[in-house]
C-alpha cells in the first residue's frame, strides 16, 4: 500500500491494483451475498408454485415492513394503520387497471396503474400526514387505528368499487410486452407461469426499496429521523423541522405499503377486504420488532419469518403435533402461527432488544492483520 498526496496537501493511502478485489473476496460476507444472489435467481427453476408464492408473499411483506420500519423504527412513530395503505395500493391497482364503467375500472395500462396505485397510497398518507406530524406515541397509534375501521367499512360496503366481501379480480401486470400471467413461457426447459415471472419482479422491487431505505437512513434524513425519535425537543432546538419530517416519513411509509399491496394483489390474483384488517397491521409491527427496529435487514428478516410461518404450518400441519386443519379439533395453522410469533415478540423484547439482526451484528472484530 503506497502513499499519495491529494491536491489539498493531505496524504492518503492508495491500494495497489487488484488489492481491493482480493480484500473483497477474502470477506465471508461477500461470499454469502454472492451465493445468496445466485440462489435467489435460480429458485424459480427448481421450486414448485407453492414455494414461489410463499416467497413472493415474503417479498411483499418485506417491502411493507421496510416502510413501517422507517416510520416506527427510525422515527419512533407508532402506526396501526399500515394495512389501510396496503389496501389502497391493492384496490387502487384494480380500479386503475380494471375494466368497468366510470370509477369502477379505468382500463389504464397495468404498469401505469401500478405506479398510480403507489402514488395514491402516498396521497392518502399525505392527507393524514398533518395529523401524523403533530401526534406521537399511543395518540398516533389510536388515530391510525381509525383508518383501519374506515377502510374496512368502505371495502365491505362500496360494492361497485371494491366488489364487497367477494373482492375484485386483479388484472395481470404487463411491462414492455411481458405479461405476468399464467400463460407459460419455457425458459431452459422450465415452464414459467405467473409465479416464476413475478419472482424476478419482486426481487427487483425489494432490492430497490431496500437500497433506497438504506440510503435514507444513512444520510442526513436518517440522522434527523433518529434525532426526532431519541430527542424530539433537542432536535427541534437544533433546527430540525420535526413536524415536516414526521409528515414526510409517514407519506414515504404509505407509499412502501402501497407498493406492497400492489405486489400482494398480483400474487393473490384477487383482493378481499378481510385480509386488510387490524390483524395485518399487528403482523407488520411484529415483523419489525422481531427483526430489529430501525434496520432494513431486520425488517426483511422479520417479514420473512412472520409471513412464511403460517404457510409452513399449513403445509405441514398433518405432521405437526396439535396443529391441524380448521374444524378438526386441533389448533388452526394461522392461529398457531400467531401464538408463535407473539411469543417471539415477547422473547425478543425481553432477551434480544435489538431483534434478530443484532445477532448477526455480534461478530468478532477482525485484527489488523486480517484486514490487510
GULUM-560640 format. One record per residue (C-alpha): residue number from 0; x, y, z; residue in three letters. Coordinates in steps of 0.1 Angstrom, whole numbers. Layout:
! residues N
+-----+-------+-------+-------+------+
| pos |     X |     Y |     Z | code |
+-----+-------+-------+-------+------+
| NUM |     X |     Y |     Z |  Ala |
...
+-----+-------+-------+-------+------+
//
This chain:
! residues 372
+-----+-------+-------+-------+------+
| pos |     X |     Y |     Z | code |
+-----+-------+-------+-------+------+
|   0 |     0 |     0 |     0 |  Unk |
|   1 |    16 |    33 |   -11 |  Unk |
|   2 |    11 |    69 |    -1 |  Unk |
|   3 |    -3 |    96 |   -23 |  Unk |
|   4 |    -7 |   133 |   -18 |  Unk |
|   5 |   -40 |   150 |   -26 |  Unk |
|   6 |   -45 |   184 |   -41 |  Unk |
|   7 |   -51 |   198 |    -6 |  Unk |
|   8 |   -17 |   185 |     5 |  Unk |
|   9 |   -31 |   157 |    27 |  Unk |
|  10 |   -16 |   123 |    25 |  Unk |
|  11 |   -39 |    94 |    16 |  Unk |
|  12 |   -33 |    56 |    13 |  Unk |
|  13 |   -35 |    42 |   -22 |  Unk |
|  14 |   -41 |     5 |   -26 |  Unk |
|  15 |   -21 |   -14 |   -53 |  Unk |
|  16 |   -41 |   -26 |   -83 |  Unk |
|  17 |   -62 |   -57 |   -76 |  Unk |
|  18 |   -58 |   -54 |   -38 |  Unk |
|  19 |   -94 |   -41 |   -34 |  Unk |
|  20 |  -108 |   -71 |   -52 |  Unk |
|  21 |   -87 |   -95 |   -32 |  Unk |
|  22 |   -98 |   -79 |     0 |  Unk |
|  23 |  -134 |   -81 |   -11 |  Unk |
|  24 |  -131 |  -118 |   -19 |  Unk |
|  25 |  -115 |  -126 |    14 |  Unk |
|  26 |  -145 |  -114 |    34 |  Unk |
|  27 |  -171 |  -142 |    42 |  Unk |
|  28 |  -199 |  -117 |    38 |  Unk |
|  29 |  -190 |  -112 |     1 |  Unk |
|  30 |  -193 |  -149 |    -5 |  Unk |
|  31 |  -226 |  -151 |    14 |  Unk |
|  32 |  -241 |  -122 |    -7 |  Unk |
|  33 |  -229 |  -138 |   -39 |  Unk |
|  34 |  -242 |  -172 |   -30 |  Unk |
|  35 |  -275 |  -158 |   -18 |  Unk |
|  36 |  -280 |  -138 |   -50 |  Unk |
|  37 |  -273 |  -168 |   -72 |  Unk |
|  38 |  -296 |  -190 |   -51 |  Unk |
|  39 |  -325 |  -165 |   -53 |  Unk |
|  40 |  -321 |  -162 |   -91 |  Unk |
|  41 |  -321 |  -199 |   -95 |  Unk |
|  42 |  -350 |  -208 |   -73 |  Unk |
|  43 |  -378 |  -205 |   -99 |  Unk |
|  44 |  -361 |  -233 |  -119 |  Unk |
|  45 |  -364 |  -257 |   -90 |  Unk |
|  46 |  -393 |  -248 |   -67 |  Unk |
|  47 |  -430 |  -255 |   -73 |  Unk |
|  48 |  -457 |  -229 |   -73 |  Unk |
|  49 |  -465 |  -231 |   -35 |  Unk |
|  50 |  -429 |  -222 |   -25 |  Unk |
|  51 |  -427 |  -195 |   -51 |  Unk |
|  52 |  -459 |  -179 |   -39 |  Unk |
|  53 |  -447 |  -182 |    -3 |  Unk |
|  54 |  -415 |  -164 |   -13 |  Unk |
|  55 |  -435 |  -137 |   -31 |  Unk |
|  56 |  -457 |  -131 |    -1 |  Unk |
|  57 |  -425 |  -127 |    19 |  Unk |
|  58 |  -411 |  -102 |    -6 |  Unk |
|  59 |  -443 |   -81 |    -4 |  Unk |
|  60 |  -443 |   -83 |    34 |  Unk |
|  61 |  -406 |   -72 |    34 |  Unk |
|  62 |  -414 |   -41 |    13 |  Unk |
|  63 |  -442 |   -32 |    36 |  Unk |
|  64 |  -421 |   -39 |    67 |  Unk |
|  65 |  -393 |   -17 |    54 |  Unk |
|  66 |  -418 |    11 |    51 |  Unk |
|  67 |  -432 |     8 |    86 |  Unk |
|  68 |  -397 |     5 |   100 |  Unk |
|  69 |  -389 |    39 |    85 |  Unk |
|  70 |  -418 |    53 |   104 |  Unk |
|  71 |  -418 |    33 |   137 |  Unk |
|  72 |  -383 |    20 |   139 |  Unk |
|  73 |  -363 |    51 |   127 |  Unk |
|  74 |  -387 |    79 |   138 |  Unk |
|  75 |  -405 |    63 |   167 |  Unk |
|  76 |  -439 |    70 |   153 |  Unk |
|  77 |  -464 |    42 |   162 |  Unk |
|  78 |  -487 |    33 |   133 |  Unk |
|  79 |  -516 |     9 |   135 |  Unk |
|  80 |  -529 |    17 |   101 |  Unk |
|  81 |  -504 |     1 |    78 |  Unk |
|  82 |  -529 |   -24 |    64 |  Unk |
|  83 |  -551 |     5 |    53 |  Unk |
|  84 |  -524 |    17 |    29 |  Unk |
|  85 |  -518 |   -18 |    16 |  Unk |
|  86 |  -555 |   -19 |     8 |  Unk |
|  87 |  -552 |    15 |   -10 |  Unk |
|  88 |  -524 |     1 |   -32 |  Unk |
|  89 |  -541 |   -32 |   -39 |  Unk |
|  90 |  -576 |   -19 |   -47 |  Unk |
|  91 |  -562 |    12 |   -64 |  Unk |
|  92 |  -544 |   -10 |   -89 |  Unk |
|  93 |  -576 |   -30 |   -95 |  Unk |
|  94 |  -595 |     2 |  -102 |  Unk |
|  95 |  -569 |    18 |  -124 |  Unk |
|  96 |  -562 |   -13 |  -144 |  Unk |
|  97 |  -596 |   -30 |  -143 |  Unk |
|  98 |  -624 |   -28 |  -169 |  Unk |
|  99 |  -657 |   -12 |  -159 |  Unk |
| 100 |  -679 |    19 |  -161 |  Unk |
| 101 |  -667 |    51 |  -146 |  Unk |
| 102 |  -646 |    49 |  -115 |  Unk |
| 103 |  -651 |    11 |  -111 |  Unk |
| 104 |  -625 |     5 |  -138 |  Unk |
| 105 |  -604 |    29 |  -158 |  Unk |
| 106 |  -587 |     4 |  -181 |  Unk |
| 107 |  -553 |    20 |  -179 |  Unk |
| 108 |  -521 |     2 |  -189 |  Unk |
| 109 |  -512 |   -21 |  -160 |  Unk |
| 110 |  -477 |    -7 |  -154 |  Unk |
| 111 |  -492 |    28 |  -152 |  Unk |
| 112 |  -519 |    15 |  -129 |  Unk |
| 113 |  -493 |     1 |  -105 |  Unk |
| 114 |  -474 |    34 |  -104 |  Unk |
| 115 |  -506 |    54 |   -98 |  Unk |
| 116 |  -517 |    29 |   -71 |  Unk |
| 117 |  -484 |    36 |   -52 |  Unk |
| 118 |  -489 |    73 |   -57 |  Unk |
| 119 |  -525 |    70 |   -45 |  Unk |
| 120 |  -513 |    54 |   -13 |  Unk |
| 121 |  -488 |    83 |    -9 |  Unk |
| 122 |  -516 |   108 |   -14 |  Unk |
| 123 |  -537 |    90 |    13 |  Unk |
| 124 |  -507 |    92 |    36 |  Unk |
| 125 |  -503 |   129 |    27 |  Unk |
| 126 |  -539 |   136 |    36 |  Unk |
| 127 |  -533 |   121 |    70 |  Unk |
| 128 |  -497 |   135 |    74 |  Unk |
| 129 |  -508 |   167 |    92 |  Unk |
| 130 |  -521 |   146 |   120 |  Unk |
| 131 |  -491 |   123 |   119 |  Unk |
| 132 |  -468 |   154 |   121 |  Unk |
| 133 |  -484 |   166 |   153 |  Unk |
| 134 |  -492 |   134 |   172 |  Unk |
| 135 |  -468 |   108 |   186 |  Unk |
| 136 |  -468 |    76 |   206 |  Unk |
| 137 |  -501 |    60 |   216 |  Unk |
| 138 |  -521 |    90 |   203 |  Unk |
| 139 |  -509 |    85 |   168 |  Unk |
| 140 |  -514 |    47 |   171 |  Unk |
| 141 |  -551 |    53 |   181 |  Unk |
| 142 |  -555 |    79 |   153 |  Unk |
| 143 |  -541 |    55 |   127 |  Unk |
| 144 |  -563 |    27 |   140 |  Unk |
| 145 |  -593 |    47 |   129 |  Unk |
| 146 |  -580 |    43 |    93 |  Unk |
| 147 |  -585 |     5 |    96 |  Unk |
| 148 |  -621 |     9 |   106 |  Unk |
| 149 |  -628 |    34 |    79 |  Unk |
| 150 |  -611 |    12 |    53 |  Unk |
| 151 |  -629 |   -19 |    63 |  Unk |
| 152 |  -663 |    -1 |    61 |  Unk |
| 153 |  -655 |    12 |    26 |  Unk |
| 154 |  -642 |   -21 |    14 |  Unk |
| 155 |  -672 |   -41 |    25 |  Unk |
| 156 |  -699 |   -15 |    16 |  Unk |
| 157 |  -687 |     2 |   -16 |  Unk |
| 158 |  -695 |   -30 |   -36 |  Unk |
| 159 |  -695 |   -13 |   -70 |  Unk |
| 160 |  -659 |    -1 |   -64 |  Unk |
| 161 |  -644 |   -28 |   -43 |  Unk |
| 162 |  -665 |   -59 |   -50 |  Unk |
| 163 |  -677 |   -60 |   -14 |  Unk |
| 164 |  -670 |   -92 |     5 |  Unk |
| 165 |  -662 |  -111 |   -27 |  Unk |
| 166 |  -634 |   -87 |   -36 |  Unk |
| 167 |  -621 |   -80 |   -71 |  Unk |
| 168 |  -601 |   -99 |   -97 |  Unk |
| 169 |  -566 |   -85 |  -103 |  Unk |
| 170 |  -555 |   -78 |  -139 |  Unk |
| 171 |  -521 |   -93 |  -146 |  Unk |
| 172 |  -492 |   -69 |  -149 |  Unk |
| 173 |  -477 |   -62 |  -183 |  Unk |
| 174 |  -444 |   -43 |  -187 |  Unk |
| 175 |  -426 |   -38 |  -220 |  Unk |
| 176 |  -447 |   -65 |  -237 |  Unk |
| 177 |  -440 |   -91 |  -209 |  Unk |
| 178 |  -473 |  -102 |  -192 |  Unk |
| 179 |  -470 |  -117 |  -157 |  Unk |
| 180 |  -499 |  -141 |  -162 |  Unk |
| 181 |  -503 |  -179 |  -162 |  Unk |
| 182 |  -496 |  -183 |  -198 |  Unk |
| 183 |  -464 |  -204 |  -197 |  Unk |
| 184 |  -432 |  -194 |  -214 |  Unk |
| 185 |  -405 |  -221 |  -214 |  Unk |
| 186 |  -371 |  -210 |  -201 |  Unk |
| 187 |  -343 |  -236 |  -201 |  Unk |
| 188 |  -369 |  -263 |  -204 |  Unk |
| 189 |  -387 |  -250 |  -173 |  Unk |
| 190 |  -423 |  -236 |  -178 |  Unk |
| 191 |  -426 |  -201 |  -165 |  Unk |
| 192 |  -460 |  -191 |  -152 |  Unk |
| 193 |  -471 |  -160 |  -133 |  Unk |
| 194 |  -453 |  -170 |  -101 |  Unk |
| 195 |  -420 |  -175 |  -118 |  Unk |
| 196 |  -422 |  -142 |  -137 |  Unk |
| 197 |  -433 |  -123 |  -107 |  Unk |
| 198 |  -405 |  -138 |   -87 |  Unk |
| 199 |  -379 |  -117 |  -105 |  Unk |
| 200 |  -401 |   -86 |  -105 |  Unk |
| 201 |  -404 |   -90 |   -67 |  Unk |
| 202 |  -367 |   -93 |   -63 |  Unk |
| 203 |  -360 |   -61 |   -83 |  Unk |
| 204 |  -387 |   -42 |   -63 |  Unk |
| 205 |  -374 |   -55 |   -29 |  Unk |
| 206 |  -338 |   -47 |   -38 |  Unk |
| 207 |  -347 |   -12 |   -50 |  Unk |
| 208 |  -368 |    -5 |   -19 |  Unk |
| 209 |  -341 |   -18 |     4 |  Unk |
| 210 |  -313 |     3 |   -11 |  Unk |
| 211 |  -334 |    34 |   -11 |  Unk |
| 212 |  -344 |    30 |    25 |  Unk |
| 213 |  -308 |    23 |    34 |  Unk |
| 214 |  -297 |    54 |    17 |  Unk |
| 215 |  -324 |    74 |    36 |  Unk |
| 216 |  -313 |    60 |    70 |  Unk |
| 217 |  -276 |    65 |    64 |  Unk |
| 218 |  -280 |   100 |    50 |  Unk |
| 219 |  -289 |   133 |    65 |  Unk |
| 220 |  -327 |   125 |    66 |  Unk |
| 221 |  -320 |    93 |    86 |  Unk |
| 222 |  -299 |   112 |   112 |  Unk |
| 223 |  -327 |   138 |   115 |  Unk |
| 224 |  -353 |   110 |   120 |  Unk |
| 225 |  -332 |    93 |   146 |  Unk |
| 226 |  -327 |   126 |   164 |  Unk |
| 227 |  -365 |   131 |   164 |  Unk |
| 228 |  -370 |    96 |   178 |  Unk |
| 229 |  -344 |    99 |   206 |  Unk |
| 230 |  -346 |   137 |   215 |  Unk |
| 231 |  -375 |   154 |   199 |  Unk |
| 232 |  -372 |   187 |   218 |  Unk |
| 233 |  -335 |   189 |   213 |  Unk |
| 234 |  -339 |   181 |   176 |  Unk |
| 235 |  -363 |   210 |   172 |  Unk |
| 236 |  -340 |   233 |   191 |  Unk |
| 237 |  -312 |   224 |   167 |  Unk |
| 238 |  -333 |   234 |   137 |  Unk |
| 239 |  -348 |   201 |   126 |  Unk |
| 240 |  -383 |   206 |   113 |  Unk |
| 241 |  -399 |   179 |   134 |  Unk |
| 242 |  -435 |   181 |   121 |  Unk |
| 243 |  -423 |   182 |    85 |  Unk |
| 244 |  -400 |   152 |    89 |  Unk |
| 245 |  -427 |   132 |   106 |  Unk |
| 246 |  -452 |   140 |    79 |  Unk |
| 247 |  -427 |   132 |    52 |  Unk |
| 248 |  -417 |    98 |    65 |  Unk |
| 249 |  -454 |    90 |    70 |  Unk |
| 250 |  -460 |    96 |    33 |  Unk |
| 251 |  -430 |    76 |    24 |  Unk |
| 252 |  -441 |    47 |    46 |  Unk |
| 253 |  -475 |    48 |    30 |  Unk |
| 254 |  -460 |    45 |    -5 |  Unk |
| 255 |  -440 |    15 |     6 |  Unk |
| 256 |  -472 |     0 |    19 |  Unk |
| 257 |  -490 |     8 |   -14 |  Unk |
| 258 |  -463 |   -10 |   -34 |  Unk |
| 259 |  -465 |   -40 |   -11 |  Unk |
| 260 |  -503 |   -40 |   -16 |  Unk |
| 261 |  -499 |   -40 |   -54 |  Unk |
| 262 |  -474 |   -69 |   -53 |  Unk |
| 263 |  -497 |   -88 |   -29 |  Unk |
| 264 |  -527 |   -83 |   -52 |  Unk |
| 265 |  -507 |   -96 |   -82 |  Unk |
| 266 |  -497 |  -127 |   -63 |  Unk |
| 267 |  -531 |  -134 |   -48 |  Unk |
| 268 |  -548 |  -125 |   -82 |  Unk |
| 269 |  -578 |  -114 |   -61 |  Unk |
| 270 |  -583 |   -87 |   -35 |  Unk |
| 271 |  -605 |   -95 |    -5 |  Unk |
| 272 |  -613 |   -70 |    23 |  Unk |
| 273 |  -610 |   -95 |    51 |  Unk |
| 274 |  -572 |   -96 |    46 |  Unk |
| 275 |  -566 |   -59 |    51 |  Unk |
| 276 |  -577 |   -57 |    88 |  Unk |
| 277 |  -562 |   -49 |   121 |  Unk |
| 278 |  -545 |   -83 |   123 |  Unk |
| 279 |  -524 |   -75 |    93 |  Unk |
| 280 |  -512 |   -42 |   109 |  Unk |
| 281 |  -503 |   -61 |   141 |  Unk |
| 282 |  -483 |   -86 |   120 |  Unk |
| 283 |  -463 |   -58 |   104 |  Unk |
| 284 |  -455 |   -44 |   139 |  Unk |
| 285 |  -444 |   -79 |   149 |  Unk |
| 286 |  -422 |   -81 |   118 |  Unk |
| 287 |  -401 |   -51 |   127 |  Unk |
| 288 |  -399 |   -59 |   164 |  Unk |
| 289 |  -387 |   -94 |   158 |  Unk |
| 290 |  -363 |   -84 |   130 |  Unk |
| 291 |  -350 |   -53 |   146 |  Unk |
| 292 |  -363 |   -17 |   148 |  Unk |
| 293 |  -346 |     8 |   126 |  Unk |
| 294 |  -329 |   -17 |   104 |  Unk |
| 295 |  -337 |   -25 |    68 |  Unk |
| 296 |  -322 |   -60 |    70 |  Unk |
| 297 |  -341 |   -66 |   103 |  Unk |
| 298 |  -373 |   -56 |    86 |  Unk |
| 299 |  -367 |   -81 |    58 |  Unk |
| 300 |  -357 |  -109 |    83 |  Unk |
| 301 |  -388 |  -103 |   104 |  Unk |
| 302 |  -411 |  -102 |    74 |  Unk |
| 303 |  -397 |  -135 |    61 |  Unk |
| 304 |  -403 |  -152 |    95 |  Unk |
| 305 |  -438 |  -138 |   101 |  Unk |
| 306 |  -451 |  -143 |    66 |  Unk |
| 307 |  -437 |  -177 |    60 |  Unk |
| 308 |  -446 |  -192 |    94 |  Unk |
| 309 |  -484 |  -197 |    88 |  Unk |
| 310 |  -478 |  -211 |    53 |  Unk |
| 311 |  -453 |  -236 |    66 |  Unk |
| 312 |  -476 |  -247 |    94 |  Unk |
| 313 |  -504 |  -251 |    68 |  Unk |
| 314 |  -482 |  -271 |    45 |  Unk |
| 315 |  -470 |  -295 |    72 |  Unk |
| 316 |  -500 |  -294 |    96 |  Unk |
| 317 |  -506 |  -332 |    93 |  Unk |
| 318 |  -470 |  -339 |   105 |  Unk |
| 319 |  -470 |  -314 |   134 |  Unk |
| 320 |  -485 |  -321 |   168 |  Unk |
| 321 |  -515 |  -301 |   180 |  Unk |
| 322 |  -517 |  -284 |   146 |  Unk |
| 323 |  -544 |  -294 |   121 |  Unk |
| 324 |  -569 |  -281 |    96 |  Unk |
| 325 |  -596 |  -258 |   110 |  Unk |
| 326 |  -626 |  -277 |   124 |  Unk |
| 327 |  -608 |  -309 |   131 |  Unk |
| 328 |  -602 |  -303 |   168 |  Unk |
| 329 |  -566 |  -290 |   167 |  Unk |
| 330 |  -551 |  -256 |   165 |  Unk |
| 331 |  -555 |  -240 |   131 |  Unk |
| 332 |  -522 |  -232 |   113 |  Unk |
| 333 |  -530 |  -194 |   112 |  Unk |
| 334 |  -538 |  -194 |   149 |  Unk |
| 335 |  -508 |  -214 |   158 |  Unk |
| 336 |  -485 |  -190 |   139 |  Unk |
| 337 |  -499 |  -160 |   158 |  Unk |
| 338 |  -491 |  -178 |   191 |  Unk |
| 339 |  -456 |  -185 |   179 |  Unk |
| 340 |  -447 |  -150 |   167 |  Unk |
| 341 |  -465 |  -135 |   196 |  Unk |
| 342 |  -442 |  -154 |   219 |  Unk |
| 343 |  -413 |  -144 |   196 |  Unk |
| 344 |  -421 |  -107 |   202 |  Unk |
| 345 |  -421 |  -112 |   239 |  Unk |
| 346 |  -388 |  -131 |   238 |  Unk |
| 347 |  -372 |  -105 |   216 |  Unk |
| 348 |  -383 |   -77 |   239 |  Unk |
| 349 |  -370 |   -94 |   270 |  Unk |
| 350 |  -338 |  -111 |   258 |  Unk |
| 351 |  -329 |   -96 |   224 |  Unk |
| 352 |  -339 |   -59 |   223 |  Unk |
| 353 |  -321 |   -53 |   190 |  Unk |
| 354 |  -341 |   -80 |   172 |  Unk |
| 355 |  -328 |  -109 |   152 |  Unk |
| 356 |  -305 |   -86 |   132 |  Unk |
| 357 |  -285 |   -79 |   164 |  Unk |
| 358 |  -274 |  -115 |   165 |  Unk |
| 359 |  -257 |  -111 |   131 |  Unk |
| 360 |  -241 |   -78 |   142 |  Unk |
| 361 |  -224 |   -96 |   171 |  Unk |
| 362 |  -194 |  -109 |   152 |  Unk |
| 363 |  -158 |  -107 |   164 |  Unk |
| 364 |  -138 |   -78 |   151 |  Unk |
| 365 |  -111 |   -87 |   127 |  Unk |
| 366 |   -75 |   -80 |   136 |  Unk |
| 367 |   -54 |   -55 |   116 |  Unk |
| 368 |   -35 |   -84 |   100 |  Unk |
| 369 |   -67 |   -99 |    88 |  Unk |
| 370 |   -79 |   -67 |    72 |  Unk |
| 371 |   -47 |   -62 |    53 |  Unk |
+-----+-------+-------+-------+------+
//
